[in-house]
Amino acid sequence: MIATVSLSGIADAAPTGEPRPWGSNDYQQGQGTVPPQAFGASAVSAGGLTHLALKDGGVVAWGNNNYGQTVVPAAATSGVSAIAAGWAHGLALKNGGVIAWGNGFYGQNVVPAAATSGITAISTSAYFNLALKNGGVLSWGSRTTVPATVSSGVTAISAGVDHGLALKNGGVIGWGSNAKGQITVPAAATSGVTAISGGFRHSIALKNGGVLAWGDNTYGQSSVPPEAQSDVVAIDAGYNHNVVLKADGSVFAWGSNLKQESRDTSSEPPMDMWKFSGVCAPVYAVSAGDGTGVALVDPSAPQFC
């Protein structure tokens, strides 16, 4: 789960900053305590129990380590171009090949031969992984099959907890579990979409600077508030909440607030949680996990807005 965009206007120079997490910090040496070696990162990814950062081509991991998910393999300490954190495992993309480590209940830490070369994008959120290769989607872990419609022409992928999303010709394709309608793509999301993200039982898409959402709405996560209907440049769905990055470098989150990860739009009035969250603009990237979030922030920004 990761949503990143350059706000500098320099396409080949990703800004670096300070990871600032919020929300769940339930575990000893938890995901809310950022190690100093993660400062100066260029990307972040929030998982279920662990967070990842990418710094100078190497992966930094912190949080719960019950499954070895914070022990980054030597191969992922240099040359990495993308990261993705799952429930208790991590993924890295290096020279077109996927590296995986940590929890392997469903084989999600065993990279198939097809994913060892030619990969251009990776995604995970819980127990299965997606990779994009030559416009086609690969899947392994708890969910291994993909529909024929995503075998070519795909430009973006996102793994939910038990469903997958792909972006093809500006339209969203979903597959897997549909217990809450998370793969029943609304008509508005069949064209003009530029980004996608899958949560636990809901999905979101970015179209014309506004967020579209469908699926489970128990915590208001599929009811898009006014703040996310314009000027949005990046999106990420957590398990039961969403985080968006806006054009001015600010962040907004909504949905479940059981771990103070956002605000519950099903019951709470509008409020600016960021004034006391420690996540102050300008923000370079955001990522949402299971009751958690991480922002990559200008290190000169104040600790509290």
PEHUFEN-V405105 format. One record per pair of residues at least 6 apart in sequence whose ideal C-beta (glycine too) atoms are under 6 Angstrom apart, sorted by the first residue. I is the first residue (numbers start at 1). J is the second residue. D is the distance in Angstrom with one decimal. If there is no record, write none. Layout:
i: {I I}
j: {J J}
d: {D D}
This chain:
i: {1 1 1 1 2 2 3 3 3 3 4 4 5 5 7 8 14 15 16 16 17 17 17 17 17 18 18 18 19 19 19 19 19 19 19 20 20 20 20 21 21 21 22 22 23 23 23 23 23 23 24 24 24 25 27 30 31 31 31 35 37 38 38 40 41 41 41 42 43 44 44 44 44 44 45 45 45 45 45 46 46 46 46 46 46 47 47 47 48 48 48 49 49 49 50 50 50 50 50 50 51 51 51 52 52 52 52 52 53 54 57 57 57 58 58 59 59 59 59 59 61 61 62 67 67 67 68 69 69 69 69 73 75 76 76 79 80 80 81 82 82 83 84 84 84 84 86 86 87 88 88 89 89 89 89 90 90 91 91 91 91 92 93 96 96 96 97 97 98 98 98 98 98 100 100 101 102 106 106 106 107 108 108 108 108 112 114 115 115 118 119 119 120 121 121 122 123 123 123 123 124 125 125 125 126 127 127 128 128 128 129 129 130 130 130 130 130 131 132 135 135 135 136 136 137 137 137 137 137 139 143 147 149 150 150 153 154 154 155 156 156 157 158 158 158 158 160 160 161 162 162 163 163 163 163 163 164 164 165 165 165 165 165 166 167 170 170 170 171 171 172 172 172 172 172 174 174 175 179 180 180 180 181 182 182 182 182 186 188 189 189 192 193 193 194 195 195 196 197 197 197 197 198 199 199 200 200 201 201 202 202 202 202 203 203 204 204 204 204 204 205 206 209 209 209 210 210 211 211 211 213 213 214 215 217 219 219 219 219 219 220 220 220 220 221 221 221 221 223 225 225 227 228 228 231 231 232 232 233 233 234 235 236 236 236 236 238 238 239 240 240 241 241 241 241 241 242 242 243 243 243 243 244 245 245 245 249 249 249 250 251 251 251 251 253 254 254 254 255 257 257 259 261 261 263 274 275 278 278 279 280 280 280 282 283 283 284 285 286 287}
j: {125 236 287 288 45 287 234 235 236 286 43 285 233 234 249 15 42 284 40 42 284 296 297 298 299 39 297 299 34 38 41 44 53 294 296 278 279 295 297 31 32 294 277 293 259 260 261 291 292 293 259 291 292 32 64 63 51 63 292 62 60 53 60 55 53 54 55 54 54 53 285 287 294 296 52 83 84 85 287 287 288 289 292 293 294 85 86 289 87 289 290 63 64 88 61 63 64 69 70 85 62 63 294 59 61 83 85 90 60 83 78 79 80 77 78 72 76 80 83 92 70 72 70 88 102 103 102 88 89 90 102 101 99 92 99 94 92 94 93 93 122 92 91 122 123 124 124 126 126 102 103 102 103 108 109 101 102 100 122 124 129 99 122 117 118 119 116 117 111 115 119 122 131 109 111 109 109 127 141 142 141 127 128 129 141 140 138 131 138 133 131 133 132 132 157 131 130 157 158 159 159 159 160 161 161 141 142 141 142 143 140 141 137 139 157 159 164 138 157 152 153 154 151 152 146 150 154 157 166 146 176 175 173 166 173 168 166 168 167 167 196 166 165 196 197 198 198 199 200 176 177 176 177 182 183 198 175 176 172 174 196 198 203 173 196 191 192 193 190 191 185 189 193 196 205 183 185 183 201 201 215 216 215 201 202 203 215 214 212 205 212 207 205 207 206 206 235 205 204 235 236 237 237 237 239 239 240 215 216 215 216 221 222 214 215 211 213 235 237 242 212 235 230 231 232 229 230 224 228 232 222 224 222 222 223 240 255 256 264 266 255 264 265 266 240 241 242 255 265 254 265 252 244 252 246 247 244 246 245 247 245 244 243 286 287 288 288 289 290 255 256 253 255 256 261 262 254 255 253 286 288 293 252 251 283 286 281 282 283 281 279 283 286 295 262 262 263 265 262 263 264 291 291 293 273 305 305 303 304 295 301 302 305 298 295 297 296 296 295 294}
d: {5.1 5.4 5.4 5.7 4.4 4.6 4.0 5.4 3.7 5.3 5.7 3.9 4.8 4.3 5.4 5.5 4.5 4.6 4.9 5.1 5.3 4.5 5.1 5.5 5.8 5.3 5.3 4.4 5.1 5.2 5.7 5.0 5.3 5.4 5.9 5.6 5.4 5.2 5.1 5.9 5.1 4.7 5.1 5.4 4.5 5.6 3.5 5.2 4.1 5.5 4.0 3.8 4.7 3.2 3.9 5.8 4.7 3.6 5.8 5.2 5.4 4.1 4.4 5.6 3.9 5.9 4.5 5.5 4.1 5.2 5.8 5.1 4.5 5.0 4.5 4.9 5.5 4.2 5.0 4.3 5.8 3.2 5.0 5.9 4.6 3.0 5.5 5.1 3.6 5.9 4.0 5.5 3.9 5.0 5.8 3.8 6.0 4.7 5.9 5.8 5.8 5.6 5.5 5.9 5.3 4.7 4.6 5.6 4.5 5.0 5.1 5.2 5.4 4.4 5.5 4.8 4.5 5.7 5.8 5.3 4.2 5.4 5.9 4.5 5.0 3.9 5.6 4.9 5.5 5.8 3.2 5.2 5.3 4.3 4.9 4.9 4.6 5.0 5.3 4.0 5.8 5.5 4.3 5.0 5.6 4.7 4.2 5.8 4.6 5.4 3.8 3.3 4.6 5.5 5.2 5.7 5.5 5.4 5.1 5.5 6.0 4.4 5.1 5.2 5.3 5.3 4.5 5.5 4.9 4.5 5.7 6.0 5.8 4.5 5.2 5.8 5.8 4.8 4.7 3.9 5.8 5.6 5.9 5.7 3.3 5.3 5.6 4.8 5.4 4.9 4.8 5.3 5.2 4.0 5.8 5.3 4.6 5.0 5.1 4.5 5.1 5.2 6.0 5.8 4.3 5.3 3.9 3.3 4.6 4.2 5.7 5.4 5.9 5.5 4.6 4.6 5.8 4.5 5.2 4.9 5.3 5.4 4.6 5.5 4.8 4.3 5.7 5.8 5.7 5.1 5.7 4.9 5.5 4.4 5.7 5.0 4.7 5.1 5.3 3.9 5.8 5.5 4.5 4.9 4.9 4.6 2.8 5.8 4.6 5.6 4.1 3.5 5.0 5.3 5.3 5.8 5.4 5.4 6.0 5.3 4.6 4.8 5.8 4.7 5.2 5.0 5.3 5.5 4.3 5.5 4.8 4.5 5.6 5.7 5.5 3.1 5.6 5.9 5.9 4.0 4.8 3.7 5.1 5.1 5.4 5.1 3.5 5.3 5.5 4.7 5.0 5.0 4.6 5.0 5.3 4.0 5.5 5.1 5.2 5.3 5.2 4.1 5.9 3.6 5.9 4.2 5.6 5.4 3.8 3.4 4.6 5.2 5.1 5.8 5.4 5.6 4.7 5.6 5.0 5.6 4.6 5.0 5.3 5.6 5.4 4.4 5.7 4.9 4.4 5.8 4.2 5.2 5.8 5.7 6.0 5.0 4.8 3.9 5.4 5.8 5.9 5.9 3.2 3.8 5.6 5.8 5.9 3.3 5.5 5.3 5.8 4.5 5.0 5.8 5.0 4.5 4.7 5.8 5.7 5.3 4.1 5.2 5.1 5.9 5.4 4.5 3.2 5.6 4.4 5.5 3.7 5.9 3.2 4.7 5.1 4.3 6.0 5.5 4.6 4.8 4.4 5.3 5.4 5.8 6.0 4.9 4.2 3.3 5.3 4.6 5.7 5.2 5.6 5.8 3.5 5.2 6.0 4.8 5.3 5.2 4.4 3.5 5.2 5.6 5.6 5.7 4.9 5.3 5.6 4.6 4.1 5.4 4.3 5.0 4.8 5.5 4.5 4.2 5.0 5.0}
